[in-house]
């Protein structure tokens, strides 16, 4: 039986919300890929995040034009869907790929800022 590639399993490198927030203020800020559904994304996301649902990520990866030596952070709701995203980034040669620890739930719990489509972007 062939299982979908995007099933969440295993451990991947992580970054906590506070550290990510700080790094997003830097000139060489990481690229943030939000792998939640577009509906979830519309409820609030990290400013500047690119929404690519996990089920579409493999087919859209090349169009993202991510640089292999530039940090990329995958985000989902709770830190499960972003696991296969990190595996995919690593397979594509991304040397600095990690997921947001605890996902958007942890980000929001920490009181970090979110925007909705059309706000501040």
N, C-alpha and C positions, 0 to 999 in steps of 0.2 A: 504494500500500500504506500503510495506516494503522499507524504504529508506536505502541506503548504510550506514554502521556505520561510514564511514570516512568523512561524510559531515561536513564542517566547520561551527560551530555555538557556541556561548557562549564566555565567557572570561576565560582565564587560566593565571597562573602566567607567568611573562615575565622577561627576562634579556636583558639589552641593549648590543650592540656590544662591547663597550669599556670594560664593566665589564666582559663579557664573555672572551674577549681576555686576560685580566689580570688573570682571574681564570684558563685559560688554561696553564698559565706559572707555576702554583702551582703543588706541588707533588700530591695532591689529586684532580687533574683536573676532571671536569665533563666529562662524556661520551657524545659525540655529535652524534646524530642520524639525518642524513639528509634524509628527506622523499620525496625529489624531485625524478623525474625520473632519470634513469641512464644517459640519454642524457644530462639533465640539470646539473647533477653532473659532467659530463665530461667537461663542460665549465669552471668549477672552483668551489672549495669547501674549507672548513676550513680544515687545515691539521689535519689528524687523524680522521676525521669524518667517520662514517660508513654509507654507502648508503643503505637504505631500503625504496623503494617507499611506499608511504602511503597505496596503495592498497594491498601491501604484508605484511605490518607490523603486522597485527593481527596473521597471520599464522606463521610468523618468530620470534615473540616476545620471545618465550622460548629459541630459539637457540642463542639469543643475550646474555643470561646469565647475565642480569643486576642485580646489587645488590640493594635491596630495600632501603638501607640507604646511597647509593652513588648518588650524583647529576647526573641527565641526562638532556640534553638540546636537544629539537627537533628543527629542522631547515627546512624551506621550502623557496620558492622564496620570498614571501611577508608577511608571517605570517598567512596564512589561513589554509593550509594543516597540519600545525603543531598543530593546535588546537585539532583535534581528536586524534592525537598521544599522546598529554598530557593527555587527558581523558583516553585513553587506559593504559598509564603508571600508572596513579592514580588508576585505577580499579585493576591493577596488584600489587598494594601496594607500588609503588615507592613514597617515602615521599618527595623527592626533585626533582620534575620534573617541568620544565618550558620550554617556547619557546623563541627563539631569536626574540626580538621585531623588527618588520619590515622585518624579514627574511634576505635572502642573499642580497636583494636589498639594505637594510639599511647598512649591513656589508660592502658591496662594496662602497657605497656612503661615508661611513666614512673613506675609504682608508685602511681598515684592510686587512691583507694578505690572499690570496687564493692560492691554488695549483691546478694543474690538475693531473689526475691519472698518477702515475709514477714519478712525481716530488717530491723530498724531502720526500717521504714517505717510 
